[in-house]
Amino acid sequence: MTNWMKDKLIDLFKKHAIKHGEFKLSAGGTSKYFIDASKVTLLGDSNWYVTQLIWQLEELGNNTAYVGPMSGADPIVGALVYHACVEGYKGMKGGLVRKEPKDGVLIEGCELQPYDRVVVIDDVVTTGTQALRACKAVEDAGAKVIGVVSVVDRMAGAAENIGSKYRYFPLLTIEDLGLTAEVQGESWLANELQRSMPTA
């Protein structure tokens, strides 16, 4: 990973995306800080850093699609598909996983095929629930997940949860942002990890 790009991205997150207070997390539990990744991923320069850092992950270089949950992954997936086209990969697909199906469709955008090799993208992960849900949607469509990338990992179980099934690549962790991992309690975390795992 290109260190200067990572350093730039860290600076931008510290400047724009971190809020302090009392926040309820979508994964459950509470936190004394909130990371609003959209403040970074919807800025031109920082979106470019994110795109470049993901593009440079050689382990994921043979993919045919990027898919992620709405709405956190929207600007990242769009930028990656555009960058692929600029680099000459004009057939790169992009998809966004809805919270609920609309007219029977769960993945908006591309229609995945069995030959597709998909990288799943999420912005901020806690236990990895939404990323794993996106993985299941990809696999239910018949395609293969070759890896999962998060922009920021809150270090609350996502690495273990996602990494037990897929190759997992966090660009940053909360420790990179000068924050401390918060322990929500062993029972909460164990229950959340079990609940977030896709079922057959």
C-alpha positions as CSV (number, residue, x, y, z in Angstrom):
1,M,0.0,0.0,0.0
2,T,1.4,3.4,-0.9
3,N,2.3,5.0,2.4
4,W,2.0,8.7,1.3
5,M,-1.5,8.1,0.0
6,K,-2.5,6.3,3.3
7,D,-1.0,9.2,5.3
8,K,-3.0,11.7,3.2
9,L,-6.2,9.7,3.7
10,I,-5.6,9.5,7.5
11,D,-5.2,13.3,7.6
12,L,-8.4,13.9,5.7
13,F,-10.4,11.5,8.0
14,K,-9.0,13.3,11.1
15,K,-9.9,16.7,9.6
16,H,-13.4,15.9,8.2
17,A,-14.9,12.7,9.3
18,I,-14.6,12.1,13.1
19,K,-17.3,13.3,15.5
20,H,-17.1,13.0,19.3
21,G,-20.2,12.4,21.5
22,E,-22.5,9.6,22.3
23,F,-23.6,7.6,19.2
24,K,-25.7,4.5,18.6
25,L,-24.1,2.2,16.1
26,S,-26.0,0.5,13.3
27,A,-24.3,-2.7,14.3
28,G,-25.6,-2.3,17.8
29,G,-24.1,-0.8,21.0
30,T,-22.9,2.7,21.5
31,S,-19.7,4.6,20.8
32,K,-18.1,7.8,22.0
33,Y,-17.1,8.7,18.4
34,F,-18.7,8.5,15.0
35,I,-16.8,8.2,11.7
36,D,-18.8,9.8,8.9
37,A,-16.9,8.4,5.9
38,S,-19.1,10.3,3.4
39,K,-17.3,13.5,4.4
40,V,-14.2,11.9,2.9
41,T,-15.4,9.6,0.2
42,L,-17.4,12.4,-1.4
43,L,-14.4,14.8,-1.6
44,G,-12.5,14.6,-4.9
45,D,-9.0,14.2,-3.6
46,S,-9.7,11.8,-0.8
47,N,-12.0,9.7,-3.1
48,W,-9.1,9.5,-5.4
49,Y,-6.8,8.2,-2.6
50,V,-9.3,5.6,-1.6
51,T,-9.7,4.5,-5.2
52,Q,-6.0,4.3,-5.8
53,L,-5.3,2.3,-2.6
54,I,-8.0,-0.3,-3.5
55,W,-6.8,-0.4,-7.1
56,Q,-3.2,-1.2,-5.9
57,L,-4.3,-4.3,-4.0
58,E,-2.6,-6.8,-6.3
59,E,-4.4,-9.7,-4.6
60,L,-7.7,-8.4,-6.0
61,G,-6.5,-7.4,-9.5
62,N,-8.4,-10.0,-11.5
63,N,-11.9,-8.9,-10.5
64,T,-14.7,-8.1,-12.9
65,A,-17.0,-6.2,-10.5
66,Y,-17.2,-4.0,-7.4
67,V,-20.3,-4.4,-5.2
68,G,-21.1,-2.8,-1.8
69,P,-24.0,-1.8,0.5
70,M,-26.0,1.3,-0.1
71,S,-25.2,4.0,0.7
72,G,-21.8,3.9,2.2
73,A,-20.2,2.2,-0.8
74,D,-21.9,4.3,-3.5
75,P,-19.2,6.9,-4.1
76,I,-16.4,4.3,-3.9
77,V,-18.0,1.8,-6.2
78,G,-18.7,4.5,-8.8
79,A,-15.2,5.8,-8.6
80,L,-13.7,2.4,-9.0
81,V,-15.8,1.5,-12.1
82,Y,-14.8,4.9,-13.6
83,H,-11.1,4.3,-12.8
84,A,-11.2,0.9,-14.3
85,C,-12.6,2.4,-17.6
86,V,-9.9,5.0,-17.6
87,E,-7.3,2.2,-17.2
88,G,-8.8,0.3,-20.2
89,Y,-11.1,-2.2,-18.3
90,K,-14.3,-0.9,-20.0
91,G,-16.4,-4.0,-18.9
92,M,-15.9,-3.5,-15.2
93,K,-19.3,-3.8,-13.3
94,G,-20.6,-2.0,-10.3
95,G,-23.5,-2.9,-8.0
96,L,-25.1,-1.6,-4.8
97,V,-26.9,-3.9,-2.4
98,R,-30.3,-2.5,-1.2
99,K,-31.5,-2.9,2.4
100,E,-34.6,-4.4,1.0
101,P,-35.3,-5.8,-2.5
102,K,-37.2,-3.6,-4.9
103,D,-39.3,-5.4,-7.5
104,G,-37.4,-8.5,-6.6
105,V,-34.0,-6.9,-7.2
106,L,-31.5,-6.7,-4.3
107,I,-28.4,-5.6,-6.2
108,E,-28.9,-2.4,-8.1
109,G,-26.8,-1.7,-11.2
110,C,-25.0,-4.6,-12.8
111,E,-26.4,-8.0,-13.4
112,L,-23.9,-10.5,-12.0
113,Q,-23.1,-13.7,-13.9
114,P,-21.5,-16.9,-12.6
115,Y,-18.2,-16.0,-14.1
116,D,-17.9,-12.7,-12.3
117,R,-15.2,-12.2,-9.7
118,V,-16.4,-9.6,-7.2
119,V,-14.7,-7.3,-4.7
120,V,-17.1,-6.2,-2.0
121,I,-16.5,-2.7,-0.7
122,D,-17.7,-1.0,2.5
123,D,-16.8,2.4,4.0
124,V,-16.8,1.9,7.8
125,V,-17.1,-1.6,9.4
126,T,-17.8,-2.5,13.0
127,T,-18.6,-6.2,13.0
128,G,-18.9,-6.5,9.3
129,T,-22.6,-7.2,9.1
130,Q,-23.4,-5.1,6.0
131,A,-20.3,-6.3,4.1
132,L,-21.2,-9.9,4.8
133,R,-24.8,-9.3,3.7
134,A,-23.4,-7.9,0.5
135,C,-21.2,-11.0,0.1
136,K,-24.2,-13.2,0.5
137,A,-26.2,-11.2,-2.1
138,V,-23.3,-11.6,-4.6
139,E,-23.1,-15.3,-4.0
140,D,-26.9,-15.7,-4.2
141,A,-26.6,-14.1,-7.6
142,G,-24.2,-16.9,-8.6
143,A,-21.0,-14.9,-8.6
144,K,-17.8,-15.4,-6.6
145,V,-16.5,-13.0,-3.9
146,I,-12.7,-12.8,-4.2
147,G,-12.2,-10.3,-1.4
148,V,-13.6,-7.6,0.9
149,V,-12.3,-4.1,1.4
150,S,-13.2,-1.6,4.0
151,V,-12.0,2.0,4.2
152,V,-12.0,2.1,8.0
153,D,-12.2,-0.9,10.4
154,R,-13.4,0.1,13.9
155,M,-11.7,-3.1,15.2
156,A,-14.8,-4.5,16.9
157,G,-14.9,-7.9,15.2
158,A,-15.1,-7.3,11.5
159,A,-11.6,-8.6,10.8
160,E,-12.3,-11.9,12.5
161,N,-15.9,-12.1,11.2
162,I,-15.2,-11.3,7.5
163,G,-11.7,-12.9,7.5
164,S,-13.1,-16.3,8.6
165,K,-14.7,-16.6,5.1
166,Y,-13.0,-14.1,2.8
167,R,-9.8,-12.4,2.1
168,Y,-10.1,-9.1,4.0
169,F,-8.3,-5.8,3.4
170,P,-8.9,-2.7,5.6
171,L,-7.3,0.4,4.2
172,L,-7.3,2.0,7.7
173,T,-8.1,1.1,11.3
174,I,-9.4,3.4,14.0
175,E,-5.9,3.2,15.6
176,D,-4.6,4.8,12.4
177,L,-6.9,7.7,13.2
178,G,-5.7,8.0,16.7
179,L,-8.8,6.4,18.3
180,T,-9.1,3.5,20.6
181,A,-11.1,0.3,19.9
182,E,-14.2,0.3,22.2
183,V,-15.2,-3.0,23.8
184,Q,-19.0,-3.2,23.8
185,G,-19.0,-6.2,26.1
186,E,-18.2,-9.8,25.3
187,S,-21.9,-11.0,25.2
188,W,-22.9,-8.2,22.8
189,L,-20.0,-8.8,20.5
190,A,-20.5,-12.6,20.4
191,N,-24.2,-12.2,19.7
192,E,-23.6,-9.6,17.0
193,L,-20.9,-11.7,15.3
194,Q,-23.2,-14.7,15.2
195,R,-26.2,-12.7,14.0
196,S,-24.2,-11.1,11.2
197,M,-23.1,-14.3,9.6
198,P,-25.0,-15.1,6.4
199,T,-27.2,-18.2,6.5
200,A,-27.4,-20.7,3.7
